[in-house]
């Protein structure tokens, strides 16, 4: 009986240690992703808010026009979420602008280089006609 209790305790200690390692790895990965993606999300949120205010719309009005919840729109404007392409199209329709206008002014880091340090990586020429 005592052996079973010891084994169960030992097994519990091992599980807790593994859980701690998993949580630390998850926290590290989340922190790394947040640092990479946060800047672009915050920029998008600021641009979205500028467009909304330029149209003199409240969050409630835009959320209604874009068929989304007000808290979600608020979170988008604060850079908490990555909007899908469908959400960006809904927002653009609600703002009565082109979807691409939501991205105008967005500054991105090209492959880790400094902004304005020359052209980005060379891309292959696009083939036309589906070939």
ABEGO torsion letter per residue (X at the ends): XAAAAAAAAAAAAAAAAAAAAAAAAAAAAAAAAAAAAAAAAAAAAAAAAAAAAAAGBBAAAAAAAAGBBAAAAAAAAAGABBBBAAAAAAAAAAAGBBAAAAABGBBBBBGGBBBGAEBBBBBBBBBBGGX
